[in-house]
Amino acid sequence: MNADLLVDGWTIYLWLVVGALILIAVVFGIRWAMRNEQFDEDIKYVMFTEDDRERMSPEEYTKSREVIAQQIKRREELSGHR
């Protein structure tokens, strides 16, 4: 490869192409996450168990049980089990 063919300033085009590819990948990643329910506001309630009942307010405990029931139902829907 002849070094004279690569004049100064060619690397900016390489960076522009790489940057555009990264932006496209980010858009597809966010699109996938939205379609697969990855931005769930109630995800914090999934980590609680029955042992955490005394540390939670009654409203939080009720909410955590509702969220877990919804998660189980949704997993069954997605996996095709009834």
C-alpha contacts under 8 A as a table, 3 or more apart, distances in Angstrom:
res1	aa1	res2	aa2	distance
2	N	5	L	5.80
2	N	6	L	7.66
3	A	6	L	5.53
3	A	7	V	7.90
4	D	7	V	6.37
6	L	10	W	6.72
7	V	10	W	6.42
8	D	11	T	7.79
9	G	12	I	5.94
9	G	13	Y	7.84
10	W	13	Y	5.69
10	W	14	L	6.98
11	T	14	L	4.98
11	T	15	W	6.28
12	I	15	W	5.06
12	I	16	L	6.15
13	Y	16	L	4.98
13	Y	17	V	6.23
14	L	17	V	5.24
14	L	18	V	6.21
15	W	18	V	5.07
15	W	19	G	5.91
16	L	19	G	5.07
16	L	20	A	6.11
17	V	20	A	5.15
17	V	21	L	6.25
18	V	21	L	5.10
18	V	22	I	6.24
19	G	22	I	5.08
19	G	23	L	6.25
20	A	23	L	5.12
20	A	24	I	6.21
21	L	24	I	5.10
21	L	25	A	6.19
22	I	25	A	5.06
22	I	26	V	6.20
23	L	26	V	5.06
23	L	27	V	6.26
24	I	27	V	5.17
24	I	28	F	6.30
25	A	28	F	5.17
25	A	29	G	6.07
26	V	29	G	4.96
26	V	30	I	6.17
27	V	30	I	5.27
27	V	31	R	6.11
28	F	31	R	4.99
28	F	32	W	6.09
29	G	32	W	5.12
29	G	33	A	6.19
30	I	33	A	5.01
30	I	34	M	6.15
31	R	34	M	5.23
31	R	35	R	6.31
32	W	35	R	5.23
32	W	36	N	6.15
33	A	36	N	5.13
33	A	37	E	6.19
33	A	38	Q	5.00
33	A	39	F	7.01
34	M	37	E	5.39
34	M	38	Q	6.04
34	M	39	F	6.49
35	R	38	Q	7.78
37	E	40	D	6.15
40	D	43	I	5.62
41	E	44	K	7.44
42	D	45	Y	5.78
42	D	46	V	7.53
42	D	67	V	6.82
43	I	46	V	5.49
43	I	47	M	7.82
43	I	67	V	7.95
44	K	47	M	6.33
45	Y	48	F	5.82
45	Y	63	K	7.31
45	Y	64	S	4.68
45	Y	67	V	6.60
45	Y	68	I	7.48
46	V	64	S	6.45
46	V	67	V	6.71
46	V	68	I	5.76
48	F	51	D	7.87
48	F	52	D	6.15
48	F	64	S	6.82
49	T	52	D	5.56
49	T	53	R	7.45
50	E	53	R	5.63
51	D	54	E	7.37
52	D	55	R	5.40
52	D	56	M	6.48
53	R	56	M	5.40
53	R	57	S	7.79
53	R	58	P	7.99
53	R	61	Y	6.21
54	E	57	S	7.71
56	M	59	E	7.98
56	M	60	E	5.97
56	M	61	Y	5.91
57	S	60	E	5.24
57	S	61	Y	6.20
58	P	61	Y	5.11
58	P	62	T	6.12
59	E	62	T	5.19
59	E	63	K	6.11
60	E	63	K	5.02
60	E	64	S	6.07
61	Y	64	S	5.09
61	Y	65	R	6.30
62	T	65	R	5.23
62	T	66	E	6.28
63	K	66	E	5.09
63	K	67	V	6.12
64	S	67	V	5.12
64	S	68	I	6.14
65	R	68	I	5.19
65	R	69	A	6.18
66	E	69	A	5.14
66	E	70	Q	6.20
67	V	70	Q	5.06
67	V	71	Q	6.11
68	I	71	Q	4.99
68	I	72	I	6.19
69	A	72	I	5.21
69	A	73	K	6.18
70	Q	73	K	5.08
70	Q	74	R	6.03
71	Q	74	R	5.11
71	Q	75	R	6.10
72	I	75	R	5.16
72	I	76	E	6.25
73	K	76	E	5.19
73	K	77	E	6.27
74	R	77	E	4.98
74	R	78	L	6.17
75	R	78	L	5.13
75	R	79	S	6.01
76	E	79	S	5.18
76	E	80	G	5.91
76	E	81	H	5.10
76	E	82	R	6.39
77	E	80	G	5.25
77	E	81	H	6.50
77	E	82	R	7.38
78	L	81	H	7.93
